[in-house]
């Protein structure tokens, strides 16, 4: 019974996403942008006695906090990437941060909903021109932030695990969500939530100013809170699935089993889970009538995209 770590002895466990450094830089840039806007709005709000400016500045602060969680997660994951305390590396730190950020997003959605309902019941006087100007300014900053954080295409292609070449015959046995950076998604959803509230606020305020529909503003707030709550749930579900080591890719799971069992060997135990964006780990326990060294079975799986860490145990059948 053998279960070597790798053919070449010691190896590292760095399972960070392919765009980790780029995403980290962009997150810090967006934090700087958000913080500058936040300070500007709070100072202007106090100086001009504008409740709208002050409120938007304070709510910008919650997003700046969530973005800081994302940035610190990148920093921590990178700094501790080689720390042996983390059995399978720090690739999941981003998922943990993403989950925490999704919870903040859910609280934000609840806050908007509660505020909107109270304004429906007890409308307050709105200084339309000033509020519209604030919303437009906020939207500009949020769109620039969203552009900086957008991963482009479909979650930025696929990042291949170290130690494996390309196997073009099987290069499509993975899904886009395997490479998703849930940390970056959480930051993106926060600025998107801000942009959405700005757009809906502008629509509601324009309708209120033009037709005297004071109720349009809180109605738009409720619509926004529902959309943001849905984003929050999506992110919680995806990040939570990674944290709980759920099966990340059924196609890849079936494909590995097929390659190992094609000559009559049997997988007695098989675990496949995600250890970072674009990185999978697998543990195989193979029962066979003709035991071969683990390297033989590893060779069968050589070239599978994303399979970055493989542990093989071989047991004679019977």
C-alpha positions in Angstrom: 0.0 0.0 0.0 1.6 3.2 -1.2 0.5 6.8 -1.2 3.4 9.1 -2.3 2.9 12.8 -2.5 4.5 13.1 -5.9 6.9 11.5 -8.2 9.5 14.1 -7.4 9.2 14.0 -3.6 8.5 17.4 -2.0 6.3 19.8 -3.8 4.5 23.1 -3.0 0.8 23.7 -2.4 0.4 27.1 -4.1 -3.2 27.0 -5.5 -3.8 30.7 -6.0 -5.9 31.8 -9.1 -4.0 32.6 -12.3 -4.9 36.3 -12.0 -4.3 36.6 -8.2 -1.8 39.4 -8.4 -3.8 41.4 -11.0 -7.1 41.0 -9.1 -5.3 42.1 -5.9 -3.9 45.2 -7.5 -7.3 46.1 -9.0 -9.1 45.6 -5.7 -6.8 48.0 -3.9 -7.3 50.6 -6.7 -11.1 50.3 -6.3 -10.7 50.7 -2.5 -8.8 54.0 -3.1 -11.4 55.2 -5.5 -14.3 54.3 -3.1 -12.6 55.8 -0.1 -11.9 59.1 -1.9 -15.5 59.3 -3.0 -16.7 58.4 0.5 -14.6 61.1 2.2 -15.6 63.7 -0.4 -19.3 62.9 0.0 -19.2 63.0 3.8 -17.2 66.3 3.9 -19.5 67.9 1.2 -22.6 66.6 3.0 -21.6 68.2 6.3 -20.4 71.4 4.6 -23.6 71.9 2.5 -26.0 70.4 5.1 -27.0 67.7 2.5 -28.6 64.5 4.0 -28.4 62.8 0.6 -24.7 63.3 0.3 -24.0 62.3 3.9 -26.2 59.1 3.6 -24.5 58.1 0.3 -21.0 58.7 1.9 -21.9 56.5 4.9 -23.2 53.7 2.7 -20.1 53.9 0.5 -18.2 53.2 3.8 -19.9 49.7 4.1 -18.7 48.8 0.6 -15.2 50.2 1.3 -15.1 47.8 4.3 -16.2 44.8 2.2 -13.7 45.6 -0.5 -11.0 45.8 2.2 -11.9 42.3 3.3 -11.3 41.1 -0.3 -8.0 43.0 -0.6 -6.7 41.7 2.7 -7.7 38.1 1.7 -5.5 38.4 -1.4 -2.7 39.7 0.6 -3.0 37.0 3.3 -3.3 34.2 0.7 -0.2 35.4 -1.1 1.9 35.9 2.0 1.0 32.5 3.4 1.0 30.6 0.1 4.0 28.5 1.2 3.1 28.2 4.9 2.9 24.4 5.8 0.3 25.1 8.4 -2.2 25.2 5.5 -2.5 21.6 4.5 -3.8 22.4 1.0 -2.5 25.9 0.6 -4.3 29.2 0.9 -6.4 29.0 -2.3 -9.6 29.0 -0.3 -8.9 32.2 1.7 -10.7 34.1 -1.1 -13.8 31.9 -0.8 -13.9 32.5 2.9 -13.6 36.3 2.3 -16.2 36.1 -0.5 -18.7 34.3 1.9 -18.1 37.0 4.6 -18.6 39.7 2.0 -21.8 38.1 0.7 -23.2 38.2 4.3 -22.4 42.0 4.4 -24.2 42.3 1.0 -27.2 40.6 2.4 -27.3 42.9 5.4 -27.0 45.9 3.0 -30.0 44.6 1.0 -32.0 44.2 4.2 -31.1 47.8 5.2 -32.2 49.2 1.9 -35.5 47.3 2.1 -36.2 48.5 5.6 -35.4 52.1 4.8 -37.5 52.0 1.6 -40.5 50.5 3.4 -40.3 53.2 6.2 -40.2 55.9 3.5 -43.2 54.4 1.7 -45.2 54.6 5.0 -43.8 57.9 6.1 -42.5 59.9 3.0 -39.9 62.6 3.6 -39.2 65.7 1.6 -36.6 65.1 -1.1 -34.3 67.8 -2.6 -34.5 66.3 -6.0 -31.8 68.2 -8.0 -29.2 67.7 -5.3 -30.1 64.0 -4.8 -30.0 63.3 -8.5 -26.5 65.0 -8.8 -25.2 62.8 -5.9 -26.6 59.6 -7.5 -25.1 60.5 -10.9 -21.7 61.1 -9.3 -21.9 57.8 -7.3 -22.8 56.0 -10.5 -19.8 57.3 -12.3 -17.4 56.1 -9.6 -19.2 52.7 -9.4 -19.1 52.1 -13.1 -15.3 52.8 -13.2 -14.9 50.5 -10.2 -16.9 47.7 -11.9 -14.9 48.1 -15.1 -11.7 47.7 -13.1 -13.0 44.6 -11.3 -14.7 42.9 -14.3 -12.9 39.7 -15.1 -13.7 39.9 -18.7 -15.0 37.1 -21.0 -16.2 34.1 -19.0 -14.3 34.2 -15.8 -10.9 34.7 -17.5 -10.4 31.4 -19.2 -8.9 28.4 -17.4 -5.8 28.2 -15.3 -4.0 24.9 -15.5 -2.4 23.2 -12.5 1.3 22.9 -12.1 3.1 19.7 -13.1 0.7 18.8 -15.9 0.9 19.5 -19.6 -2.0 20.2 -21.8 -4.1 17.3 -23.0 -6.1 18.8 -25.9 -8.3 15.8 -26.3 -9.7 16.3 -22.8 -9.3 20.0 -22.4 -13.0 20.7 -22.0 -13.7 18.5 -18.9 -14.1 21.5 -16.6 -16.7 24.2 -16.0 -16.2 28.0 -15.9 -17.1 28.0 -12.2 -14.1 26.0 -11.3 -11.8 28.9 -12.1 -14.1 31.6 -10.6 -12.4 33.8 -8.1 -15.2 34.2 -5.5 -13.2 36.9 -3.7 -13.1 39.1 -6.8 -16.8 38.3 -7.5 -17.7 39.5 -4.0 -15.9 42.8 -4.6 -17.5 43.1 -8.1 -21.0 42.5 -6.7 -20.5 45.2 -4.1 -19.7 47.9 -6.6 -22.4 46.5 -8.9 -24.9 46.7 -6.0 -23.8 50.4 -5.5 -24.2 51.1 -9.3 -27.6 49.5 -9.3 -28.8 51.5 -6.3 -27.5 54.7 -8.1 -29.4 53.8 -11.3 -32.6 53.0 -9.6 -32.3 56.1 -7.4 -31.8 58.3 -10.5 -34.9 56.7 -12.1 -37.0 57.1 -9.0 -35.9 60.7 -8.4 -36.5 61.7 -12.0 -40.0 60.3 -11.8 -40.5 62.0 -8.5 -39.4 65.4 -9.8 -41.3 65.2 -13.1 -44.6 63.7 -11.9 -44.5 64.3 -8.1 -44.4 60.5 -7.6 -42.6 60.6 -4.2 -43.3 56.9 -3.8 -41.2 55.9 -6.8 -37.9 56.4 -4.9 -38.7 53.9 -2.1 -40.2 51.5 -4.7 -37.0 51.5 -6.6 -35.2 50.9 -3.3 -37.2 47.7 -2.7 -36.5 46.5 -6.3 -32.8 47.1 -5.7 -32.8 45.3 -2.4 -34.4 42.2 -4.0 -31.7 42.1 -6.8 -28.9 42.6 -4.3 -30.2 39.9 -2.1 -30.2 37.5 -5.0 -26.6 38.3 -5.8 -25.7 37.8 -2.2 -27.4 34.3 -2.1 -25.6 33.3 -5.4 -22.2 34.3 -3.9 -23.0 32.6 -0.5 -24.0 29.4 -2.3 -20.9 29.3 -4.6 -18.3 30.2 -1.9 -20.0 28.0 0.7 -19.9 25.0 -1.7 -16.1 25.5 -2.1 -15.6 25.8 1.7 -17.6 22.6 2.3 -15.6 20.7 -0.3 -18.6 19.8 -2.4 -18.0 18.1 -5.7 -16.8 20.9 -8.0 -17.1 19.3 -11.4 -19.2 16.1 -12.2 -17.7 15.8 -15.7 -14.2 15.8 -14.4 -15.1 13.3 -11.6 -16.7 10.9 -14.1 -13.7 11.3 -16.5 -11.1 10.5 -13.9 -13.1 7.4 -12.8 -13.4 6.3 -16.4 -9.7 6.6 -17.1 -8.8 4.7 -13.9 -11.4 1.9 -14.2 -11.0 1.3 -18.0 -8.8 -1.8 -17.5 -11.0 -3.4 -14.8 -9.5 -1.7 -11.7 -11.9 -0.4 -9.2 -12.0 2.9 -7.3 -12.7 2.0 -3.7 -12.5 5.6 -2.5 -12.4 8.8 -4.6 -12.5 12.4 -3.4 -12.4 15.4 -5.7 -12.5 19.0 -4.4 -11.4 22.5 -5.2 -8.4 23.9 -3.4 -8.3 27.3 -5.2 -9.5 29.1 -8.4 -8.7 26.7 -11.2 -7.1 24.1 -9.0 -8.5 20.7 -8.0 -7.2 18.1 -5.6 -8.0 14.4 -5.8 -7.5 11.3 -3.5 -7.9 7.9 -5.2 -7.9 4.5 -3.5 -7.6 1.9 -6.2 -8.3 -1.8 -5.8 -6.7 -4.0 -8.5 -5.8 -7.6 -9.4 -2.5 -6.3 -11.0 -1.1 -3.6 -8.6 1.2 -1.1 -10.3 3.2 1.8 -8.7 1.1 4.9 -8.0 3.1 6.7 -10.8 1.4 4.4 -13.3 -2.1 5.6 -12.4 -0.9 9.2 -12.1 0.3 8.9 -15.7 -3.2 7.9 -16.8 -4.5 11.2 -15.5 -1.6 13.3 -16.8 -2.7 16.4 -18.7 -6.1 16.8 -17.2 -6.7 20.5 -16.8 -6.9 21.9 -13.2 -5.9 18.6 -11.5 -3.1 20.2 -9.4 -2.8 17.8 -6.5 -3.1 14.0 -6.7 -2.7 11.4 -4.1 -2.9 7.7 -5.1 -3.3 4.6 -2.9 -3.1 1.1 -4.5 -4.4 -2.0 -2.8 -4.4 -5.6 -4.1 -8.0 -6.9 -4.6 -9.1 -9.8 -2.4 
